[in-house]
Amino acid sequence: MANRVLVLPVAAPFRLDFTAWALRRRQTNVVDRWARGYYTRVLVGDAGAFTVTISQLASDNEPTLSVTVESDQEADGQLLVEVRLLIEKMFGLTADLQAFYAMSERNPVLASLVKQFAGVRPTRFPTIFEALVNSIACQQVSLDSGIAALNRLSEKFGRNVFHADIRLCAFPRPVDLAEATEDSIRDLGFSRQKARAIKELAVNVASEQVDLVSLEDMTNQDIVERLTQLRGIGRWSSEYVLLRGLGRLETFPADDVGAQNNLQRLFDLDRRPGYDEIKVLVAQWSPYQGLVYFHLLLEKLRLKGFV
C-alpha cells in the first residue's frame, strides 16, 4: 500500500466537520465517513481505487487540510492531481464566499444561522452519476431510508477495501451497476421503478449513450430539460443534481420536504411552504440559495445532536 500526503491551504473561514456533515447528511452513511476529526472515503478514478483520509490543520485564520492518499499502486503525480481536483470539488475549496458572508450579515433571517455554521462549504458529489443515483434513491422516502438503500448498493456493487481494519466501500461506478440485474438492485430495498431507473442510467452512462460531463457547460434550464428526459428524474431530482452534482449555488431544491420543513422553522411559518412560495422566499439570498440549503441541513443535524 503506497501512501502520499497532500497539504491544501483553504481560504478562511473553513470547517471540515461542518462540510463533511453537509456531504454525508446522516450518521449512518457508510460511503462518506466522519470519525474523531477525520473524513475517510474510497474513491475510484482513472488511476484506480484509492482511499483519502482528510483532517484539518492550523488555525481558524489559516485553515489547512492534510489529505493522506492510500492506493495499491504508487501514488504518482497523475493520481495526486486527480485527488486534489476531486477534493477541491467535493469540499467546495475554490468557492469565494466573501460576498455571501457580507450579505448574510445584513440579512436578519440569515445572520445567526450563517454565524453558527461559518466555515461550511458547498459540497458536491464526486460525479454527476452519483448525484443522480442519490436523487433516485431518496425520492418519496425519508433520507434515512434512502441512505440505507444507498449503503447496501455501495456494499454490494462498489469497490470494497480494508482501511485500519475497517471495511470501506466506494460508491459504485456506472460500469459496476450496468452489469447488475434490476432484481439484484431491487433486492437491496429499491422499488421496481427505482431499480429500473438506476440500471438504465448506469447502462446508458457506461455505454456513453448519455454524456453527463457535457452538463457542466449547459445552463440550468437546459440541464433540467436534459435530465428530466431520463427515467425516474423529475423536477426535484434535477434541482438536487444542479446543486449537489454541479455546484449551481443559485439552486434551492424547493420540492425537498426536509428543506420545506427547515424553511418553515426558519421563517416561523404556520405551515410548510410550497414550491412557488419557496422560490419567492429564497430569492432574497440570490445567488447563494443553495448555500443556505446546506446551512439549514446542518441546523437540522444539530437539533438531532449529530453536529
N, C-alpha and C positions, 0 to 999 in steps of 0.2 A: 504494500500500500504506500503510494507516494503522497507526501504532504507538502503543501506550499501555503504561505501566509501572505495575504494582501492587506495593506493598510489603506483605507479610503477616508479621506477628510470629508466632512459634511458641513454644510452651512448651518449655523445655529438659527433658530432653536431646532433641536432634534432629540427625539426619544425613541430608542429602539423598541422598548417594551410596548409603548402605545402603537407604534407602527406594525409590530409583529401581530398584535391582537387585532388590528384592523384587517390584516391579511388572513388570519386563521379563523376569526369570528366565534369560534366555540372551543372550549377546553378539550373536547373530545376529538378534535381534528388530528388525525394521525399522519397527515402529509406535512403540514406546517407545524413544527413542534417548538414549544417555548418552555424552558425549564431553567430555573436558577440563573436567569440573566443571559441565557444563550438561546438563539434561534438556530434550529437544525432542519435541514431538508435535503432529500436526494433529488437531484436534477439530472435529466438526460438531454445532452446536447449533441452537437456534431462530432465531438471528440469522445462520446460515450457517456456512461453514468459517472457521476461524482457526487460527493457529499459536501455541503457547505455548513460550517458552524460559525455563527456571527455573534460577536459581543461588542458592546460599546465601551470605548476607552476615553480618557481625557476628561476635561471639564465640560460644563454646560456651555461655556463660551466658545470652546474649540472642540466640538464633538468629533470623534474619530471612530471608525468601525474597523475591527480586526476580523478578517474573513479567512478562516482556515479551509483549504480545499484538499479533499482526500479523494484519490482516484486509484483504480487498479493499475493504470499506466502512468508514465511520467507526466507530471503536470507541467507541460511545456507552455511556451508563450501564447500559442493559439488558444489553449484551454483557459489560461488566466485572463486573456482579453474577453473571451466568451463569458466567463464568470462575472467579470467586472460589469459588463453591459447588462447582464441579467439582474444582478443585484441593484444596479442603479435604476433599472426599470421597475423591479418588484417593490422597491422601497422608496420610490419617488425621490431619489437623492439629487437629481438635477433640477427639480422644480423650484422656481423662485416664488416664494410665498410672502414676500415682504408686503406687497400690495394687499394681500388677504388679511394679514395681521393688522395693517393700518385701517382697513375697512371695518374689521371686527371690533376694534376699539371704539369706533364711532357708532356702532350698532347696539342699542340697549338689549336686544334679544340675544345677540350672539356673544357679547363681551365676556360674560362669566363662563360660558361654555368653552369658548376658544382658549381662554386663560387657563382653565382647568386641564385641558389636554394639549397645551402648547408643545409642539415638537412632533406631533403625529404627521406623517407624510402620506400623500395619496398613493395607495398601494395598487399594484396590478398583478394579475396572474402572469406567470412566465410566458404563456401562449394564449392566443385568442381561442384556440381549441379548448383549452382547459376552462376558460371563462364560459364558453358555450355549454359545455357539459355540466358545469356547475349550475348554470341557469336552468337547464332542463331538469336536473335532479331536484332543485329547490322549488319548482313550480307547484303551487297549490298544496304544499305541505309545510310543516314547521321547519325552521332552519336546522333544528336538532335532527329531525328525521332525514332531511336532505344530506346533511354532512355524514350521518351514519351510513347512508347508502353509498356516498362517495368514498368513504373509508373502505367499505367492502370491495368496491370496484378497484381501488388502488391496491389493496392487499392481494387481490386475485390476479389482476392483469398488469400491474405496474412492476417495475424493476425493484426487487427486494434485496437489501444489503444489510449487513450487521455492522453497527457502529457503537463502540463502547458497550458491547454485549446486548445492545438493543436492536431489535428488528425494525428497520426503516423501510418505507416503501415510497417509490416515486409515483407521481400521477401518471396513468397510462398514456402512451402516445397514440396518435391515430392508427398507426400500423398495429399496435397491440390490440386495440379494440376492433379493428377491421377483421381480424382473424377470429374474433369471438362470435358465438351464435347469439341470436336475440334471446333465446331461452336461458342461456348462461348469464346474460346480463339481467334478465328479469328475475332470475333466482336470487339475486342479490338484494331484492326489495324494490325494484323499479316496476312501474306499471308496464303493461304491454306497449302502450303508446310511447312511453319514455324510452323503453328498451329499443324500440324500432327507430326512434329519432336519434339515439346515441349511435347505434350500429350504422345507420345510413350516413350520418355525419362523418363518422370515422372512415368508412369506405370511400366516401367522396373526397375527403381531405387527403387520405393516404394515396389515392389514385390521381390526385391533382385535378379532379373534376371541379372541386371547389377551392378557390385561391383565397385564403384568409389573410395572407400577408398584404395583398393589394388593398385591403380595407384601410390600412394606415394612411393612405393618401387621399381618401374619399371624405366628402362632407358627412356630417351627422345624418342628414336626411337621406342621402344616398346609401349610407351604411344600413340604416333601418330598413329601407326598401329592399336591399340585397339580403339582409339576414332574415327578414320575415318570409322570404321565399323558401327558406329551409324548413324541413319538417320539425314541428314542435317549437318553433321560435315565433313568439308574438311580440307585442309592444313592450311588456315588462322585460323579457329576456333580451331584447335588442338594446334597451336603455341600460340594463345591467352590464352588458358587454361593452357598450360605449364607455362606461365609467371604469369598470374593473378589468376590462380586457384591452382597452385602447387609451385609457387615461384622459378621456374628454371630461375635464373637471366642471364644465358648464352643465353636465347632465346629472339630474336627480331622478332616480327611478321611482316615479310617482305612483306606480301600481304596487309598490313594495309595501305589504301590510305592516311589517315591522317599522318601516320608515314613516308610514302614516301614523302609527301609534306614537312614535318618537316626536313627530311634529305636533300632534295633539297635546302632548305633555309640554313641549317647549313653548307653545303659544297659549297654553291653558285654555284649550277649546273644549266645548261641551260635547263634541262628537268627533269622530275620526274624519279628517278631511278627505275629499275625493280627488281624483286625478287633476281635473281642471283647477280646483281650488289650490292644490299644492303648487301647481305651476305659477300661480299668482303669488302665493306666499313666499316662494323661494327666489322669485325674480329679483328681489332686492339684494341678493347676495351674488349676482352675476359678476364675473364668470366663474364663481367658486362654489356653485350649488353642490357639486359632488363632494367637495372637500368638507362641507358641513355635514353631508351624509355620513362621512366617516366619524366625525366628532359625535354625532348623535348615536352611532353604533357603540362607540366607546362609553358614552354616558349610560347606555342600557347595560353594557357589560359591567360597569362599575356598580350599578344598582344591584346586579346579581352577585357581586362580590368577586368577580374574576380579575378586574383591573385595579 
